[in-house]
Amino acid sequence: MSWFRNTSLSLARQLSRSLDPRHDYEPQACYSSFCKHWQQAHDIILKSQPQHLHDDVLGVVNHLEQLATLLVLEARAREINHLSNPAACLEYLLSENLLDKLYEWAICTGKYENAVRLEQLRLFGSLISHYSTQVIAAEPFLRPLLKLLSSFRNQLPPPNLESQLVAVLNQLCVVLMQNMKFIDLFFLMTHTQNGSQAEFIIGRLLLSSVHREGATGSAARDALLLCAKMSARCAPLAHCLLAGNACPVLATGLSGLYSLLPRTLDDSIHRLTPDDVNQIHKLTLFVDSLEFCNAVAQVAHPSIKKHLLDLLYQGFLVPVLGPALLQSGGGEQAAAAAYLELLLRCGERAGLLRAVLHFLFTYQYDGLKVIDVLLARLEGNSQLSLVTLSLMETLIDLNCEDVMIELVYKYLLNGQHLAPSYRHKISDPEPYRESAMAFLALSPKCCSRPIEKTKEWVDELAMSGRRVLDLRRDDDRRVNGVNGDIAMSNLVHEVNFDYGNPNETLYSNYHAYVCDARFELVSRTIACVNWTAKYDVVVSKREANNNSTKEMKEIEPQSSGREQDSLVSVCTSGYDTLKTSETSEKEPHSLTSLNEEKTGESKEHDSLNSFGESSGYDSLRFRNEDNEDSDTYAEESFWKSFVKVPPSVMDDEAPSVRSWRVSAESIIGPLLTILLRKAATLLESDVTEICRVSSILCKLASLPTPLLSSLLLCSTTTLQYNIPSLFQILSRLKEEVDIVTEDLENIDDLVDKARVFLIQREMALVKSRVQTNEDSRTASRSQRTRSPAARGEESPFRRVESKRRSLSTSFSNMFNRKTQASPPQQSPQNVHYIQSRVQKPTFTQEAYWNQSATVRSVLNAVLLDEWLKELSALAHEHALRLSADLYEDESYVRSVAL
């Protein structure tokens, strides 16, 4: 149909855009011209001959362009001048039954029918856009529109015609959403072998385009989402969408797109970012489809939601995603785990998230739950291990009670990891205060070099022509116009500290860590407000036998109506049944029913059956915890498990190592055991793994549950002999660092280089985030031009944190890639790191820090020093939270997060 795009059509469309209704509109002239154009078009239609059909079609199409232009001009003029009298051109169009005559002629145009239908759709689009409710119920408009739409029922139109059709359908959905009284007009009766049934023609046509790429697919998904939203208020529409196979189309489309994803990912990827999605075209399509299914599940009629989730569960998660996670090959497993993590980030609690968590925590392959398989992959430092760590971090960020019960709390509830003398002290704020100072005291000796010395060293490099950083002096630092040391004297919540300046590092800024710790604790406290228990007491064995989680102090439901944040409500057989701790009946497939004996005698720690049971568990459990050497023994026992056993004694030593592993995992669970084990090998680990492990442990420590925070943060916690605290592990690391770096002649030089390396990575990340935020705001502005119902809620996957409160907010993401591309181009006044590849010092490259174990240990020591500040700040804030009657409220989080 390209031959129709001639000069006259182009000029007509340009004219319609350039006409100004305030100056170019004269009612009588507009009406006369409209009548003349239709008469001429009608004459051509009446005299049309097959041998001259080409010219006849071209002539009619030209006149239709003029008619559309005049209709738009009249509509815009009436809107500007607030005219209430009848629209003359529109009245003429309806009274002359123009649209019906045009349709009847179009079906006789043979090979030119699509060209005429395209102009018909454009004319209908103009009418819907500018007259909407004035015409939608008018028979001279509705009858030919329905006939035209029905003609596409069993056809696959060419791309340009499909695009225009979807645009008209989208416009109709917007009008119907605003005026649902008209929705019955678009139910058509269809006759099948099973009899007659109603069909919603708009939904039927949209399904053909919902998986298209580009603007057409996007418009189709927006329109179908509006249909789904209308179905929540219109049961007949919900029935039609179900009968029209809307749910199978969405579910099978998602499965099909998943099958096209890369089987493996680049070795440097351990968490998919928006950049990764944009660079992998098939992944972009998958995420679009995923977010669309998620949005439909949130807004549709309950029957549609249930059917869609069932299909996704039985048709995608179980037969597609599950086998992908279990396939052979570390690269393939890592890619599948990365896609699962992305799925969790994209899912919403009212959408797909419930079904995904139900699959993750309850479905079994060969007797093993999916979550147990994933936990077993945390060991090592391969890509698979790093991807699985990212997956666990995403699960923790859900702030979902039953997720945390399965991962952590069910192991800690009975307090077997604690000495009896300490079990009643876990909510005491004093140990946290002591720990805040104790963590800072663990700073490696090599990191005692003042930051000012590093600044002087950087300045010396700059004077020699090797500019690597532009570090600001303390007297230049200002926070919201307030000098830094003045601001430091104020309480955090009294000053709105903005650490989002991309030109200023937050390295070694303890105050920033305190700000970040407060934000984390307050936001997670609010997120966990509807949890059924505070996890601030140890459950005795007697209580455990009576399913004591129901006897623990519960938080009353809030009047605000926040959704129950529990996997009990997430993982029911219907995926959406809300349950509280007082619910007596449990769904047969719910996580609650599967774990209702998790604290009972007969079935303790059943999720560890993949690792086997410890024959010495009972004897270890009742060891004399008050022995004065117990802390030392715990530390030594823990470290012995990492000693490389010589081959000659392998057979003798292996049983004790296995015994430690099984018993430790049985007491505190596999997640905490592996995280602590990884923390213990921090000096030998890759920086990517260090950042990820430290981030996960800090997120766990920021939960407002003393049962867990006391284990991770309290330096005086008395634990069982084979369960060391995080403080004990870090104490041992400090000793090792001090030994390794004690005799290094160039230690100060290495520390300076390590600091510059970390600051460069911090600045590069923050600057990229600033650009991403700008792009996000631009996208948000464009999104606001769309229908509020169509645009829906912003995708969780695309949300970007707009503020940086401390280095820790970028700490775990600083090494999101083992090897990164050169930093993005910046304007000269904003450049704070060297950009020339030729002049860039070798120590600013990651390869420099992997050249030897000694050099790497210095970098890791600097990382450890920063992590200790973060842990100290968390302990400090926990002490405040446990001491205060009212710690903070939601207004604080909103003010800081803006």
Secondary structure, 3 states (H helix, E strand, C coil): CHHHCCHHHHHHHHHHHHCCHHHHCCHHHHHHHHHHHHHHHHHHHHHCCHHHHHHHHHHHHHHHHHHHHHHHHHHHHHHHHCCCCCCHHHHHHHHCCHHHHHHHHHCCCHHHHHHHHHHHHHHHHHHHHHHHHHCCCCHHHHHHHHHHHHCCCCCCCCHHHHHHHHHHHHHHHHHHHHCHHHHHHHEEEEEECCEEEEEEHHHHHHHCCCCCCHHHHHHHHHHHHHHHHHHCCCHHHHHHHHHCCHHHHHHHHHHHHHHCCCCCCCCCCCCCCHHHHHHCHHHHHHHHHHHHHHHHHHHCCHHHHHHHHHHHHHHHHHHHHHHHHHCCCHHHHHHHHHHHHHHHHHCCCCCCHHHHHHHHHHCEECCEEHHHHHHHCCCCCCHHHHHHHHHHHHHHHCCCHHHHHHHHHHHHCCCCCECHHHCCCCCCCHHHHHHHHHHHHCCCHHHHCCHHHHHHHHHHHHHCCCCCCCCCCHHHCEECCEEHHHHHCCCHHHCCCCCCCCCCCCCCCHHHHHHHHHHHHHHHHHHCCCCCCCCCCCCCHHHHHCCHHHCCCCCCCCCCCCCCCCHHHHCCCCCCCCCCCCCCCCCCCCHHHHCCCCCCCCCCCHHHCCCCCCCCHHHHHCCCCCCCCHHHHHHHHHHHCCCCCCHHHHHHHHHHHHHHHHHHHHHHCHHHHHHHHHHHCHHHCCHHHHHHHHHHHHHHHCCCCHHHHHHHHCCCCCECCCCCCHHHHHHHHHHHHHHHHCCCCCHHHHHHHHHHHHHHHHHHHHHHHHHHHHHHHHHHHHHCCCCHHHHCCCCHHHCCCCCCCCCHHHHCCCCCCCCCCCCCCCCHHHCCCCCCCCCCCHHHCHHHHHCCHHHHHHHHHHHHHHHHHHHHHHHHHHHHHHHCCCCCCHHHHHHHHC
